[in-house]
Amino acid sequence: MRMRPTLSWTPTTADLLPGTTDLEPVVDALSTGGVLVLSGAGISTESGIPDYRGEGGSLSRHTPMTYQDFTASAHARRRYWARSHLGWRTFGRARPNAGHLAVAALARGARVSGVITQNVDGLHQAAGSEDVVELHGSLDRVVCLSCRTFSPRHELARRLEAENPGFAPVAAGINPDGDADLTDAQVGDFRVVPCADCGGVLKPDVVFFGEAVPPQRVEHCRRLVRESTALLVLGSSLTVMSGLRFVRQASKEGKAVLIVNRDPTRGDPHARTRVALPLGAALTTVADRLGIAIDGPAD
């Protein structure tokens, strides 16, 4: 099963679900527990990581790397690793925001059964969430495409620093996939390093556009949906099929789908409600109404 490289979606009138500020349907669903969370880039914007498609989203200035381009072109890999290496310095310092902390608190309070995240930033785990499925992988791991050896991102960062001393261009922005916006001139002759074990091509352990989500991961997520009482979508436009399929599954199984997202989503026709409020404030309010205390981020 492949993740469709869909970068945009234009809603029709039939797709539109009017946004509301009423949080009671979300509170009601969580009050009985067993709610599965599906999160997208929008939950991390309050941590300083922009989303793809909202106002000022990165797709207006940046096309994410595709698996086909990365594997076919040494030039594309050099451009990617230069941008990702610079972006990692900022991306790796991002901290969980009120939305991540509220999700973790709701899980500790037995209201949330688990989290499927489309994000690659690790902020749910940093906030204290334990049952997190990283649908698209994580930027803090690197994999060799030849020998399949995994290694920590900080090790690669150290090697890239050594090969590219003084590399510190000023980026126009940072994107949800960890890329920094750099021109080809800024990338220059950036040096990419090979796998330390076999000399193969290194890739972040994330699912690029056009790449397959591992089928066992998809099936694990489908099981989580089957075992849940409802699906709560947080900060995702659901443009990409990798997340939308779980919304469709939940709806087909007769489970309530509740969405908290400022803008219309591709999943709105399947949803009971879409709450158009900022995520941090909305989830903090929900936790408060349920009597759930929100702690600080995990160390």
Secondary structure as GFF3:
##gff-version 3
##sequence-region A 1 299
A	DSSP	three_ten_helix	13	15	.	.	.	ID=ss1
A	DSSP	alpha_helix	24	31	.	.	.	ID=ss2
A	DSSP	beta_strand	35	39	.	.	.	ID=ss3
A	DSSP	three_ten_helix	41	47	.	.	.	ID=ss4
A	DSSP	three_ten_helix	58	60	.	.	.	ID=ss5
A	DSSP	alpha_helix	67	72	.	.	.	ID=ss6
A	DSSP	alpha_helix	74	91	.	.	.	ID=ss7
A	DSSP	alpha_helix	98	108	.	.	.	ID=ss8
A	DSSP	beta_strand	112	117	.	.	.	ID=ss9
A	DSSP	alpha_helix	123	126	.	.	.	ID=ss10
A	DSSP	beta_strand	132	134	.	.	.	ID=ss11
A	DSSP	beta_strand	137	144	.	.	.	ID=ss12
A	DSSP	beta_strand	150	152	.	.	.	ID=ss13
A	DSSP	alpha_helix	153	163	.	.	.	ID=ss14
A	DSSP	alpha_helix	184	187	.	.	.	ID=ss15
A	DSSP	beta_strand	202	206	.	.	.	ID=ss16
A	DSSP	alpha_helix	215	227	.	.	.	ID=ss17
A	DSSP	beta_strand	230	234	.	.	.	ID=ss18
A	DSSP	alpha_helix	241	252	.	.	.	ID=ss19
A	DSSP	beta_strand	256	260	.	.	.	ID=ss20
A	DSSP	three_ten_helix	268	270	.	.	.	ID=ss21
A	DSSP	beta_strand	273	275	.	.	.	ID=ss22
A	DSSP	alpha_helix	279	289	.	.	.	ID=ss23
###
